[in-house]
């Protein structure tokens, strides 16, 4: 510490925005409910929004939708995609596929893409306190 002039500024959770909870059984739970709350607020899904059971509809494919109207919804599409990307990397790998599918259309989102993002928001609302569970096993190494 003396050679590098390192100071202790707080807990790692404060820098990462990820809640790190160590359980008695040795597992580690990673959650990001505050980021999910920010996303829900931007999507205007805080209160009476319905909840979805899956991150995206399984019967529909997300495509370019060239003939559709441009997205002009009540939220900033690119900002939400950025937050979803951070959420996916930090604690919610279950939303990786649909997040990346929606991110493909960030330069010119259409109404359908906005609906997919809202669907994902409704899924996150129902799974707000879920996250990644790590179960370290010393016998297997890193």
Secondary structure, DSSP 8 states (H G I E B T S, - for coil): -TTTT----S-HHHHH--EEEE-TTSEEEEE-HHHHHHHHHHHT-SSS----SSSS-TT------TTS-B---SS-HHHHHHHHHHHHHHT-GGGHHHHHHHHTTTTS-BHHHHHHHHHHHHHHHHTTT--EEEE--GGG--
